[in-house]
Amino acid sequence: MTRPAEGRRSRGRTVIGAVLVAVMLFPLYWMVNASFQTNAQIAARSPSWLPLGGTLAGYRDALAAQGGHLLTSLLVATAATALTLLVAAPAAFGLTLLRVPGGRPLLFVLLIVQLIPGIVLANALYRIFSPLGLLGTPMALILSDSTLSVPFAVLILRAFMVSIPRELIEAAGIDGAGPVRAFLTIVLPVSRNALITAGLFAFLFAWGDFLFATSLNLGAPRWTPITVGLYDFIGAGTNTTSWNAVMATAVLASLPVAALLVIAQRYVAAGLSAGAVKD
Amino acid sequence: MGMPLREHPAARPSPPAPAGPAARRARGGPRLRARLVRAGFVAPVVVYVLAFFAYPLARNVVLSFQDYGIESVYTGDAPFNGLANYARVLHDAVFRTAAANTVVFVVASLLFQFVIGLALAVFFQGSFPLGGLLRSLLLVPWLLPLVVSGTVFRWMLDTGNGVVNQVLLAAHVIGAPVPWLNSVDTAMIGVLLCNVWIGVPFNMVILYGGLRSIPRGLYEAAELDGAGALRRFRHITLPLLRPVITVVLTLGLIYTIKVFDVIWVLTKGGPANATQTVTTYAYQLSFGGLSEFGAGAAAGNVLIVVAMVFAFLYLRSLRSETP
């Protein structure tokens, strides 16, 4: 009896939900919209709600000015992701299935270091990297960006590996060279999803980093990531007239997020909650 | 408590003469080797934490007691100056403004992020067609690089061509364009608007997870007892959600205290320090051109102490809530 009414009600909720999402995502639409507009449309007194009669000039300017920065970001984020997984995956294995002594204090430390404000690390790393000649190099960004993801990645991977049955490892023989083989041939393949999640976030964190890039590579235009490139684009002038190129750059800087979200949507929510609610 | 582990000479089975290297390897060797292999898995992360967290933290503490200025950059000379950096920072009028702004920024951000996040979580709790898809779309603002979000809000809040002013003008809510990010009175509102937008998805996802873990039977029983939606929310949802609420607010607080990108892109802490927070203040000391790394370190350490205090409170509340 109540079926039709309930159906109507849940369809109603879908409509309301869609409206809520539209409101929340309006800034993104506005970014894409402006990226296709002409300078005349941008400067007009009333907004153009649709990118009609648009232009790709913004993207041409953006790619000309920011192409290299995109490549730098790609390089830095990929390397930071690799470094993160290289450090975090064995650690998670050691903390769970190998039950290395001192595991609990180490976990606690990994939880606490995530509270350290980035500005504090940037301040100290600048002074540490300076005599090593690392400032202004991609290595400075790779190393500092990895601090955003290593603790997080260990915690996510650990949360997953805790649920791997020990018998699986014991069957492979745990002594001597056993753990290495067990890790490479059993644990890593089984943990594929957790590795994807951890790697995904490591990539996004490094790609989005602005603080380390603008402090450690201050005044080193050769290795400027896209975040700093975008900032310089608007920071240069107080009254920017080329908003279309700025917004086109913003769209390009968001593309990895969009791509990763489409490809690995289900890992994102999982990672979010695993990272936040830890036992 | 336990008996002191002292070996009685007689209790020890007389050992054979000191074993040769081969025998020793046979007894302690494989075990030692296995232990080394196991430790080898954790060694990289231990080294990493020491090199990239412990050492920088220690360096920052030492720096905060050094007179590190622009000339130190060239001479490499930074004499110790006791508490002078802390005195300089704490007596700086800009720091006091920044501290007050940080409180406003954090409290207002958390309040709005939480309320909106909870409302959305409650709404998406019921299952309806496309609910899952819509929910994951809401995550996008949280995943975007913060600089991108900041840039988009700078464009929307632009005085002359921003859509916010254009819409408000057309609706006759305002008579003249509001210089959102360029006025001392409104800059904080602009920065908050952007930061709340970024933080809502995180609050929603975590609270949604918490809501899903409340047994549905409780609601059904309460409904049978004649409890209305509001009463069910107050007497079932809120109390059972409390641990998750603690998590969301504490993590939100820890993230919000250190927000840098959003403020830097929107206002650089201006105009006239109206949006200056402790984080942007510390950045300006170190990287603003005068290379006051000592004072910057001191300001940063103040920030750490605040974060640690709240982290401690958080961990304590976690312990008291989990039996």
Interface residues (C-beta under 8 A of the other chain):
Chain A: S10 R11 R13 T14 I16 G17 A18 L20 V21 M24 L25 P27 L28 W30 M31 A34 I42 A43 A44 R45 S46 P47 L86 V87 A88 P90 A91 F93 G94 L95 L98 V100 G102 G103 L106 V109 L110 I112 V113 Q114 L115 I116 P117 G118 I119 V120 L121 A122 N123 A124 L125 Y126 R127 I128 L143 S144 S146 T147 V150 P151 V154 I174 D175 G176 A177 P179 V180 F183 L204 W207 G208 F210 L211 T214 S215 L218 I226 T227 V228 L230 Y231 I234 G235 N239 W243 V246 M247 A250 A253 S254 V257 A258 L260 L261 Q265 V268 A269 L272 S273 A276 V277
Chain B: P30 R33 A34 V37 R38 A39 G40 F41 V42 P44 V45 V46 Y48 V49 F52 F53 Y55 P56 L57 R59 N60 L63 L120 F123 F124 G126 S127 F128 P129 L130 G131 L134 S136 L137 L138 L139 V140 P141 W142 L143 L144 P145 L146 V147 V148 S149 T151 V152 F153 R154 W155 M156 D158 G160 N161 V163 Q166 V167 A170 W197 V200 F202 V205 I206 G209 V244 V247 V248 L251 I254 I257 K258 F260 D261 W264 V265 T279 A282 Y283 S286 F287 F293 G296 A297 G300 N301 L303 I304 A307 M308 A311
